[in-house]
Amino acid sequence: MIRIALDEATLGATRIAISPPRDAFSAMRLARPSRNPSWPYRQWVGRAREV
């Protein structure tokens, strides 16, 4: 485990962001019929392919 010590000022100035378009494109690529997803994603991919 990596542990990073931050004081209140540093933590207050920290920004954490996730890219929604990147997540969407990754999900679309994962759901393609030619892909065989790994176990954590199989159930989600099955439902996504039905839709």
N, C-alpha and C positions, 0 to 999 in steps of 0.2 A: 504494500500500500504506500502510496505517495502522500505525504502530509505537507501542506503549505501553511505556514503561520502568517496570519494577516492581522494588522491592527484595525481599529474601527475606521480610521481615515482611509486606509488603503482599500478595505472592503467596500466602503461607500463609493469609492471612485471606480470600482470594478464593474464592467459590463459583460454580460454573458448573453450571446445571441445564437439562435438557431435559424438556419435558412429554410423557410417553408418551401420555396421553389425547388431547392435541392432535395428535400425530403419527398416531395411529390414526384419528381422525376425518378428518384431511386425506387420508390414504390411502384411506379408504372413499369420500370425495367424489371423489377423482381416478379411482377405479375404476368409477364409475357408467357405465352403457352410453351415456348421452348425451354423455359427455365425450370429447374427442379430445386425449389427452395429448401433450405435447411430447416430442421425441426421447429425452431421458435416461430417461423413464419408460415408454416404449411397451412394452418387453419385459416389465418387471415387471407392468404393467397387464394385458397379455395373459395372463400366467400367473395373476394374481389373478382375472381374470374366469373362467378355466376352472375354478378351484377353487370 
